[in-house]
Amino acid sequence: MLNLPFGWIRPRYPKFSAGWFLCIHAPIPVVIFLRLSTKTPFKFVPIFVATAVAGQIAGSRLSKIKREEQR
């Protein structure tokens, strides 16, 4: 859920720009903090990565759908 807003905002920036880079990497410290504070084992890191990618993709697609509806 944390990555949805960042995925929503990411398409507004040119690919590989500072804003685009920030949208992808800003949630990472929060995810790491949550993983460490809940003492989640390291073996679950691939699940965290997969859900982060899925959140970015879902947010991006929702943003594109919304923009198409407004046209």
C-alpha positions in Angstrom: 0.0 0.0 0.0 2.9 2.3 0.7 4.1 2.2 -2.9 0.7 3.0 -4.5 1.0 6.8 -4.1 4.6 6.8 -5.3 3.5 4.7 -8.3 0.7 7.2 -8.9 3.1 10.1 -9.0 5.9 8.4 -10.9 4.5 8.7 -14.4 4.5 12.5 -14.1 8.3 12.6 -14.2 10.5 11.8 -17.2 12.1 8.4 -16.9 15.4 8.3 -15.0 14.9 11.9 -13.7 15.5 12.9 -10.1 11.7 12.8 -9.3 11.3 9.5 -11.0 14.2 8.1 -9.0 12.8 9.5 -5.8 9.4 8.0 -6.3 10.9 4.5 -6.7 13.4 4.7 -3.8 11.7 6.9 -1.2 9.6 4.1 0.3 12.5 1.7 0.7 13.7 3.1 4.1 10.2 2.8 5.5 9.8 -0.8 4.3 13.2 -1.7 5.8 12.2 0.0 9.1 8.9 -1.9 9.2 10.6 -5.2 8.4 13.2 -4.7 11.1 10.8 -3.4 13.7 8.5 -6.4 13.3 11.5 -8.8 13.3 10.4 -10.3 10.0 12.9 -13.0 8.9 15.2 -12.2 6.0 13.6 -15.0 3.9 10.5 -12.8 3.4 12.5 -10.0 1.7 11.6 -11.3 -1.8 7.9 -11.0 -0.9 8.5 -7.4 0.3 10.3 -6.6 -3.0 7.5 -8.2 -5.1 4.8 -6.3 -3.3 6.8 -3.1 -3.7 7.0 -3.6 -7.4 3.4 -4.6 -7.6 2.4 -1.4 -5.7 4.4 0.8 -8.1 2.9 -0.9 -11.2 -0.7 -0.7 -9.7 -0.3 3.0 -8.8 1.1 3.8 -12.3 -1.7 2.0 -14.0 -4.4 3.6 -11.8 -2.8 7.0 -12.6 -3.0 6.3 -16.4 -6.6 5.1 -16.2 -7.6 8.3 -14.3 -5.8 10.5 -16.8 -7.6 8.8 -19.7 -11.0 9.2 -18.0 -10.4 13.0 -17.7 -9.8 13.3 -21.4 
